[in-house]
Structures are given as structure tokens and as C-alpha cells.
Amino acid sequence: MQKSEFNKRRQHLLQKIGPGNLGLLASAGVQTRNRDVHYPFRQDSDFYYLTGFNEADALAVFIPGREQGEYLLFCREFDEKKALWEGTHAGLAGAVQQFQADESFSIDDVDSILPGLLEGKRKVFYPMGQDPELDHSLQNWLRHIRRQSRSGVAAPDELIALDVLLHEMRLRKSPAERKLMRRAAEVSAGAHVKAMQTAKAGLFEYQVEAELLYYCAQNGLRATAYPSIVAAGHNACTLHYTSNHSTLKDGDLLLIDAGAECDHYAADITRTFPVSGYFSEAQKTLYQLVLDAQLAALEKIHPGALWIEFHDAAVEVLSQGLLDLGLVNGRLKTVIKKEKYKPFYPHRTGHWLGMDVHDVGDYKIDGQWRPLQPGMVLTVEPGLYIPADCKEVDKKWRGIGIRIEDAVLVTKNGHDVLTAGVPKTIAEIEALMQG
């Protein structure tokens, strides 16, 4: 991502915050895995979105109209010993030279400097309730200012959730963001194809997962967007199954929900395919129903369409199919109104996608479903899940779990399926696996 992209975002946010006010945003912290070992660091998405700064122990401050500089960055000073053990880091000079901060200060000095920056400000924009440490620090800074009230020092009198502004900005992706998301989608699609070609009876789910991870890493994307779901047979009926320790068997379907991350931008793909290379008749029937539901939903993805419309389209197709198969009873309108489909389809048909796999952005505005706009990216992921112990249905359906998911960009004239590189028709899947 070019520096100009981050600068453009900061300028937009500064305009939203407005003169006389101040914005605060803290970095992610280092998370302990066990004892003195840490998880790989992953920057907070909001913080990275505005700064491009990929280190812990940092605080970004935004002060519109400040003569000495509107963007301040508190971070760790350069430490030669730390650089020797863990690698290079920006330090105060790098925060200015590499990351375009107008001024930089040591994070160790934040308690002595921040109260002075807050003096006389009317409003403070920050992620309220999301960072307990920042919540606590801000209250201490405000108390410090209020103790000086007799000297005419005024403390901010209004705290506002920064994410209300920031998450609307993140919802519509710029051309630079779309490029990263296309790359994440392209590599992830190749990994799914590799998994289809690799899967066979006798392998463990984690061995197929290893092929996914290997392919992504070999193509430069080492981070996954979320823990991979590799679910064989009835494991696919557990929506967020991540144990990935069972054995693949002939006659089973294998559901894989996995995606890579490219410079903090996620891909999200789900495919379901037969371990043997061929669908059984029962599997084929349910699979085609889910695919028809996804295709119906995709037809509703275009500018101006309401968020709920593509979900409703998928629900109607699935409900009619469940009626036709005798898995639910009643009239179509009744099945939908009373949500009789929910035992077999308990989730929504999609979510926003971006820097987070379940990305930020409101789904409703003033209580009404929001219209889709060019630049938004979402998933379309209908599914059907028939529990193995569901005695109310014919035995041939039991233990079948199917989901088909693609990442979709809303364009000026409709939509673009970013993850179209993975086969999803029955004929395509069987041909790929046999080939």
C-alpha cells in the first residue's frame, strides 16, 4: 500500500473529527501464547488502516488544525538490543520518515504529554469500550486536566465513538484495497483447487489443511484470514468446526472454509466436494439446491439493492427446495415467515469482507437495511446442514453439510465474484477431481 493511500485516509478522518477536537487510536498489543512465547503479531485493523504502522505499543493522535502537525505517533524508541533479537523497528525517526507522522514521541512519555494535547479540546473521538487500557488511560488524563480547572484549564466534555466515522470509511474499498483483496482471493482460490486435487480417502483433515497453508505460503501469503475449517462428513454440520483431526472417507463430502490474508486484507471462500470425486444422488440433490440459492442471491448484488435482498433470495430458493424434498412442511410463505428452514439453514447469507473477515460497517441505517454501493465487498454463502442425529428426516439426508461461499465486489454495473477461480458446479468439481 502506498503512503499516499494512508495519508488520504488520515486527511479524510481529520475532516470528520473537525477543528477543536482530538482523535485517539491505539495499536494492538503483543499477545502471550504461553509463558514467554507470543503469538505472531497482527496489527489492529483500524490502526493499520490509518497509519500503516505495524508495531505494538503505539498510539496515534489526530488533532485537526494543529499548527505543529495534525498527526502524532507515540511509539517505542529504537532499541539496538531489541533489533538484534527481534529485527528492525521504526523508532521515533522512522515514525516520521517512513510513516509520515508530523511528530513522534516515546510511548513511555504518553502520560506526561497527552493531557497537554487534550487541554481545551471539546470532543475526543476514540474506540469507546474496545480497548480497556486506552479507556483507563484516557480517564486518568481527563482527571489530570480537571484537577487544574481553577487555573482555567478546560477538559473535553464529550467522548464520541471513533468507529462510527472510521468504519464507514472502511466499508467502501478504494482501488488500492481492491487490488489487495483480488490478490488474497486469487491465492486462496488456488489453494482451494489444490485441496480438491489432494483430498482422498485415508487422509486426515489436517493434511488437507496443510496443503492449503503450504500453497498460500508458497505464493507469498503466510497469514490466514481466520482459522481454516476442513470438515469431512457430519463435521460439516458444525458451522465453525476447526478441530480438523478426522479421517476422510469415501462417500463423505468435505467442506473447506479457508482464506488467506494479503497485507491485512482477507479472502473468504467455502467449497464442498466429494472425497471420492463423485457426488452421491442425495449429495448431488442438496448441493444443487445450495448452488441454485447462491446463484439467486448473486443476481441481487448490484448498486441500490438492499442488504437483505440477496439473503431473502437465497432463503426462498432453499425453502422451496426443502419443501420439495419433504424436509419441511407447509406453504412456502409460511415456511419463510415462521423460519421453518432454520434448523437446516441457521445463518445469514453473507457478511462484509475487508481487513477483517467479518468486516466492519453497519448493515442498517436508521433501522432500515442499507443499500449496496460500488466498492463494498461482501460474501455470499448459503448452506444446508442436516445433522447426523436428525431422525425427523430420511436417513439418506443425514450428516450432509454443504456451504458454497464467494467473495463479491459491488461494481458500478453489478458485481464481480473475486473468488470465481474455484469450480463450484457439480460437473466442474467432478471433472477437476478426476483430472
Summary of the structure (lengths in Angstrom):
residues: 435
radius of gyration: 25.0
end to end distance: 38.5
largest distance: 81.5
contacts: 1427
relative contact order: 0.11
helix: 40%
strand: 19%
